[in-house]
Amino acid sequence: MATVETTYIGDLRTENIHVQSGTKILTDAPTDNQGRGEAFSPTDLLAVALGTCALTTIAIKTRNNGIDIAGAKCSVTKVMSSAPPRRVAQIDIKFHFPKQYSESEQKLLEEIALTCPVYLSLHPDLVKSVDFGW
């Protein structure tokens, strides 16, 4: 079974339906590449995937060991390469945690984030800059 069904709906826009839940995400080409920029671009979703994967994986791994991360956030910045070919060159993530953590907890949170499935799946040439804010 497919994970997502994608339909090109015209004017550089796609509709993407998550098969299991029915949730929809629209994408638009970005304004710097002939699009309207009225929705996430595919490369925005790549950057979002890294931030959400890191945060979700941290939540999964800390859920049962007494480390509360409720309210944690991250800001994600995507940087496109200025030289051809067109590609994402760098993703910057800045975490904002709701409280102070011990050194051992900080080390654990860092280790989890930097080994999440999306982080490990991205090409090594893609710069991944992660600021935990400690």
N, C-alpha and C positions, 0 to 999 in steps of 0.2 A: 504494500500500500504506500502511495506517495505521502510525503510529509506536507508538501505545499503544492497547490495547483495555481499556476500563474497564467494570467491572460493579459495580452497586450490590448489595451482599450483605446489606443490612439493618442495622438499628440504627445508622444514620448512618455506615456504613463502606463503603468501596469497595475493590475489588481491581483493580490496574492491572498489566497485563502488557506489558512491552516486547517488541514483536513480533519484532524481529531476534534478541534473545538469550534471550527467555523469562523474564527476570528479573521478579520480582513486587515491588510496593510496595503496602502497605495504607495507606489514609488513614482517619482518624477525625475526626469533628467535635471541635473543642477543648472543653475542660471549661467554658470561659466562653460556649459557644454550644450547650449541650444535649448535648455529646458526652462520651465516656469519656476522651479524650485518651490512648488506648493505642497510638497510632501517629502518624506525621506528619499534621498537618492540611494541607489544600490550600494555605493561606497559609504554613505552614512550608516547604512545597516551593518556593514562590515565593522565599522568602528564601534557602533552600539553593541554588536555581538560580543566584542571583547570586554567592554565595561560590564555588561549585564552578566556575562558568563563568570567573570571574576567575582562579582558581588554575590551572585547566586551560589557559586561553589563555596565561597567563604561561609555563607549562611548554612548550607548543607553540612559542612564539616564542623561548624561550631555549635550547631543546634542543640546537641546533647551533652556538651561539655562545659556548660556554664558561662560561655562567652556570649554576651548579648550584643548584637550589632543592629538591633531595631533602630531605624532612622538613619542608617548609614546611606551615604550618597556617593556618587562619583560624577565628575564632569569629564566629558570626552571631547577631545579635539582631533579632527582628522586633517592631515596635511597631505595635499596632493603633490606629486612630483612635478617640478617645473620643467624637467627634460623628458622628451619622449622615451618610452611609450607612456601614455596616460595611465597612471596607477596611484594607489595610495602609498606614499613613501614613509609616513610616520603616523602613529596614533599616540596621543598623549592622554593619560588618565590621571586625574587628581581625585583621590579619595577624601571624603569628609566623614569621619567616624563620630558618633554621638557622645563618646566618652573617652577617658584615658585608659590605656591598657598597659599591663606590665610588659617588660622587655620580652619575656618568653611568649606572651600572647601576641605581641607585635610581630615577632619572628614567625610565629605560626600563621598569622593572617597574611603576611608577605609571601610565605612559601605556598600557601594555598592559591593566592591570586596569580602567582607567576607560574603555576603548573595547571591552571584551568584548561579544559579541553580546547577552547578557542585559541588561547595564547600558544599552546603547543602545536596547533594546526596551522598557524600563520607562517609564511615563508620567513626564514631567518634574515633576509635582506630588509624586511619591513621593520623599521625602528619602532620599538614599543617602549615608551617612556612612562614609567609608573611612579607617581608621587603619593606616598602613604600619609604624608602630613605629620609625621611624628616630630 
